[in-house]
Amino acid sequence: MDQLRTPLTLRALLTERQYAGFTAAWAELRGGSLSGESLPETSPGPVLGDSLIGPDALRVRDLSWPERESTVLHLSSPGVSWILKTAGNTAYSVGREARARAWTGPLEARGTVARLLWYDDAAPLTILDYLPGCDVLGSPWEFSPRVYHQAGAALALLHRAGARQDHGFTKGALTRTRARITEIRTLAPGGALPAAVDEKLAEAEDFLASYRPGSVVVHPTHGDWQARNWLWDEPAGQLRIIDFGRFGWRPAAADFLELHDLWHTHPELEEAAARGYREAGGDWPAGSEVGSGERGNGGAGDTERLLRVARAVGHMWHRTTTARRIASAPAAR
């Protein structure tokens, strides 16, 4: 979401620690080739805060989504075009964004994924190259097979970057999902959940009780693969991928969970994504080897269901904990 306000200052938008982190980052990056030219040794300190008014100063554009899971700022000046991201809550992880870069080399080389320039997991704050393009979500390209063809190809390149047998993934997903169900019930106002929610949780509990964890093949995954994290650069005819804050090693099928509902109504988009995935060397259905080596009565089908159940419970848990956090936050003066 592009909210252009004039003027915006980093001092107002960042915490003191984040502001200090950016000052350190600027000191490292401003004299290198990333800025296009070196600044003279006698130049003043970082052009920040109340100084964001001159022609050579950084301009700040707020690209954050309304729910503020993270703050996303476009910083620009002659020779500089960066994205600065800070974590607003546990939904976005600077560390995951950084760790993903060990596996995104082929995508970075194509200009599909931004280079990570600097990050501080403790602040938390990250700086990346700016990628041109408009949000696919809500755009004329939201239901474009061309976009989904490129999305499938890009995802295959990410998944093919690594593969390994994981003997603890399904057990971890099982334990985490059970814990989230318990927390949802604990946080319910008055201890009572709406009937529909209670029924969904009961169904999930029944499945989790019967599931037997085993080993699965896992790959580098994006973790939130959907139109809200895609940009379309129409002049270049190219898809760009953003936000690796949920990156992790998972079965490949996990990256398509957010798109299943859409594909029921738009099968042409699934067909386009599948074609792109296969053309880039991926096996389709994505994660068809998900049950390889799995012990017990799980199997690929049950493991995919585990992923769907974990996703559904995760969404409910996120809504519940977010509502509790908002309700318990001090009232603004």
C-alpha positions in Angstrom: 0.0 0.0 0.0 1.5 3.3 -1.2 0.8 6.1 1.3 2.6 9.2 0.1 2.9 11.8 2.8 5.1 14.9 2.9 7.3 15.1 4.6 8.1 11.8 6.4 11.0 11.5 8.7 12.9 8.4 9.8 13.1 9.8 13.4 9.3 9.7 13.5 8.9 6.3 11.9 11.6 4.3 13.6 12.3 3.5 17.2 15.5 5.0 18.7 17.3 1.6 18.3 16.2 1.2 14.7 17.2 4.8 13.9 20.7 4.1 15.4 20.8 0.9 13.3 20.1 2.8 10.1 22.7 5.4 11.0 25.2 2.6 11.2 24.0 1.1 7.9 24.2 4.4 6.1 27.8 4.8 7.3 28.7 1.4 5.8 26.7 1.7 2.5 26.9 5.4 1.5 30.5 5.3 0.4 30.4 2.2 -1.6 29.4 1.3 -5.1 25.8 0.8 -4.0 25.2 4.5 -4.0 26.7 5.0 -7.4 29.4 7.4 -6.2 31.5 7.9 -3.1 30.6 10.8 -0.9 33.5 13.1 0.1 35.1 12.5 3.5 34.1 16.0 4.5 30.4 15.4 3.8 28.0 15.7 6.8 26.6 12.7 8.6 23.6 10.7 7.5 20.9 12.8 5.9 18.1 11.8 8.2 15.4 13.1 10.4 14.4 16.7 10.1 16.9 17.2 7.2 14.7 15.3 4.7 13.9 18.4 2.7 16.9 19.1 0.4 17.2 17.9 -3.3 20.1 15.6 -2.3 18.3 14.3 0.9 16.7 10.9 1.2 13.0 10.9 0.4 10.8 8.6 2.4 7.7 6.9 1.0 5.6 4.6 3.3 4.7 1.4 1.6 3.4 -0.4 4.7 0.2 -2.4 4.7 -2.6 -1.1 7.0 -2.2 -4.0 9.5 1.4 -3.0 10.1 2.9 -6.4 10.4 6.0 -4.6 9.4 7.0 -1.0 8.4 8.1 -0.8 4.8 9.8 2.4 3.6 11.1 3.3 0.2 14.2 5.5 0.7 15.5 7.4 -2.3 18.0 10.1 -3.4 20.2 10.5 -6.4 22.0 7.1 -6.8 20.1 5.4 -3.9 16.9 3.4 -4.0 16.4 1.2 -1.0 13.7 -0.6 0.9 13.9 -0.4 4.7 11.8 -2.9 6.6 11.3 -3.2 10.3 9.4 -5.9 12.1 6.1 -4.8 13.7 5.4 -8.2 15.3 6.3 -11.9 15.2 4.7 -12.3 11.7 7.7 -10.8 10.0 11.2 -11.9 10.9 14.3 -9.9 9.8 16.4 -13.0 10.5 14.4 -15.2 8.1 14.6 -12.5 5.4 18.3 -12.6 5.8 18.7 -16.4 5.9 16.6 -16.8 2.8 19.4 -15.1 0.8 21.6 -18.2 1.0 19.1 -19.8 -1.4 17.8 -17.0 -3.6 20.9 -16.5 -5.7 19.3 -17.6 -9.0 16.3 -15.4 -8.4 18.5 -12.4 -7.5 20.5 -12.9 -10.6 17.3 -12.6 -12.7 16.2 -9.5 -10.8 13.2 -11.4 -9.4 14.3 -11.0 -5.7 16.0 -8.0 -4.1 19.6 -8.0 -2.9 19.9 -7.8 0.9 22.2 -4.9 1.6 22.3 -4.8 5.4 20.3 -6.2 8.4 20.3 -6.1 12.2 18.1 -8.9 13.6 18.2 -7.3 17.1 16.9 -3.8 16.0 15.1 -5.4 14.0 15.8 -3.7 10.6 16.8 -4.7 7.1 17.7 -2.8 4.0 17.3 -4.2 0.5 17.5 -2.9 -3.0 14.3 -1.4 -4.3 12.4 -3.5 -6.9 10.3 -1.7 -9.5 6.7 -2.8 -10.0 3.2 -2.4 -8.6 1.4 -4.7 -6.1 -0.2 -7.6 -8.0 -2.9 -7.8 -5.4 -5.7 -5.5 -6.5 -4.1 -4.7 -9.8 -5.2 -5.5 -13.4 -2.7 -8.4 -13.3 -4.1 -10.1 -10.1 -5.7 -12.9 -12.2 -3.2 -13.0 -15.1 -2.0 -16.4 -16.2 1.2 -14.7 -17.3 1.9 -13.6 -13.8 1.2 -17.1 -12.4 3.3 -18.7 -15.0 6.3 -16.6 -13.8 5.3 -17.3 -10.2 5.5 -21.0 -10.8 8.9 -20.8 -12.5 10.3 -18.6 -9.7 9.1 -20.9 -7.0 10.6 -23.9 -8.7 14.0 -22.2 -8.7 13.7 -21.5 -5.0 12.6 -25.1 -4.2 15.3 -26.6 -6.4 18.0 -24.6 -4.5 18.1 -27.3 -1.8 16.5 -30.5 -0.6 17.0 -32.7 2.5 15.2 -35.3 4.5 13.8 -33.9 7.7 12.9 -36.3 10.5 11.5 -33.6 12.8 9.4 -31.3 10.6 6.1 -33.1 11.0 6.6 -33.7 14.7 7.3 -30.0 15.2 4.2 -29.0 13.1 2.1 -31.4 15.2 3.4 -30.0 18.5 3.1 -26.3 17.4 -0.4 -26.7 16.1 -1.6 -28.4 19.3 -0.1 -25.7 21.4 -1.8 -23.0 19.3 -5.2 -24.7 19.6 -4.7 -24.7 23.4 -3.8 -21.0 23.4 -6.8 -20.1 21.2 -9.1 -21.8 23.7 -7.3 -20.2 26.6 -7.6 -16.7 25.2 -11.3 -17.1 24.3 -13.4 -14.3 26.0 -15.1 -15.9 28.9 -13.6 -19.2 27.9 -16.1 -19.8 25.2 -15.5 -19.8 21.4 -18.0 -19.2 18.6 -19.6 -22.6 17.7 -18.1 -22.6 14.2 -14.6 -22.0 15.5 -14.9 -24.6 18.2 -16.1 -27.1 15.6 -13.1 -26.4 13.3 -10.7 -26.8 16.3 -12.3 -30.0 17.3 -11.9 -31.4 13.8 -8.3 -30.4 13.8 -7.8 -32.0 17.2 -9.3 -35.3 15.9 -6.9 -35.3 12.9 -3.9 -34.4 15.0 -4.7 -37.2 17.4 -4.6 -39.8 14.6 -1.6 -38.4 12.7 1.7 -40.3 13.1 4.7 -38.0 12.3 7.5 -39.3 10.1 10.3 -38.0 7.8 9.6 -35.7 4.9 11.6 -34.0 2.1 11.9 -30.3 2.8 13.1 -27.4 0.6 13.7 -23.6 1.0 10.3 -22.1 0.9 8.9 -18.6 0.9 6.2 -19.2 3.5 3.6 -16.7 2.2 3.4 -17.3 -1.5 0.5 -15.2 -2.8 -0.3 -12.0 -4.8 0.2 -9.7 -1.9 3.9 -10.5 -2.0 4.3 -10.2 -5.7 5.1 -7.1 -7.8 4.5 -6.8 -11.5 6.9 -4.7 -13.5 4.8 -4.1 -16.7 7.5 -2.3 -18.7 9.9 -5.2 -18.1 7.1 -7.8 -18.3 8.6 -9.3 -15.1 7.4 -10.6 -11.8 9.2 -9.6 -8.7 9.0 -11.4 -5.3 9.1 -9.7 -2.0 8.9 -10.4 1.8 10.9 -13.5 2.8 10.0 -12.9 6.5 8.4 -16.3 6.8 11.1 -18.2 5.0 11.9 -21.7 6.2 12.6 -25.3 5.2 9.3 -27.0 4.6 7.7 -29.5 2.1 7.4 -27.8 -1.2 3.6 -28.2 -1.1 3.5 -25.7 1.8 4.1 -22.8 -0.6 0.9 -23.4 -2.5 -1.5 -23.6 0.5 -2.5 -19.9 0.3 -3.5 -20.4 -3.4 -5.6 -23.5 -3.2 -8.9 -21.6 -2.6 -8.2 -19.3 -5.5 -7.4 -22.2 -7.8 -10.8 -23.8 -7.2 -12.4 -20.8 -8.9 -9.5 -20.0 -11.3 -8.1 -23.3 -12.6 -6.4 -21.5 -15.4 -4.1 -19.9 -12.9 -3.1 -23.3 -11.4 -2.5 -24.5 -14.9 -0.2 -21.6 -15.7 1.7 -21.9 -12.4 2.1 -25.7 -13.0 3.5 -25.1 -16.5 6.0 -22.5 -15.2 7.0 -24.8 -12.3 7.6 -27.7 -14.6 9.5 -25.6 -17.2 11.9 -24.4 -14.5 12.6 -28.0 -13.5 10.2 -28.6 -10.7 8.1 -31.7 -10.0 4.4 -31.1 -10.2 2.2 -31.5 -8.2 4.6 -29.4 -6.1 6.0 -31.4 -3.3 4.9 -34.7 -4.8 7.7 -36.3 -2.9 6.3 -34.9 0.4 5.9 -38.4 1.9 9.2 -39.9 0.7 10.6 -42.1 3.5 7.7 -41.2 5.8 7.1 -43.8 8.5 3.8 -44.8 10.1 0.4 -44.2 8.6 1.0 -40.7 7.4 1.8 -40.8 3.8 1.9 -37.8 1.4 -1.8 -37.2 1.5 -1.9 -37.1 5.3 1.2 -34.9 5.5 -0.4 -32.4 3.0 -3.5 -32.4 5.2 -1.3 -31.7 8.2 0.1 -28.7 6.4 -3.5 -27.5 5.7 -4.6 -28.0 9.3 -1.5 -26.2 10.6 -2.2 -23.3 8.2 -5.8 -23.0 9.2 -5.0 -23.1 13.0 -2.2 -20.7 12.4 -4.5 -18.1 10.9 -6.9 -18.5 13.8 -4.1 -18.2 16.3 -2.7 -15.1 14.6 -6.1 -13.4 14.6 -6.7 -14.4 18.3 -3.3 -13.2 19.6 -3.4 -10.0 17.5 -6.8 -9.1 18.9 -5.5 -9.8 22.4 -2.4 -7.7 21.8 -4.5 -4.8 20.5 -6.9 -5.1 23.4 -4.1 -5.0 26.0 -2.2 -2.2 24.4 -2.1 1.1 26.4 -4.7 3.6 25.1 -3.2 6.4 23.0 -3.2 9.7 24.7 
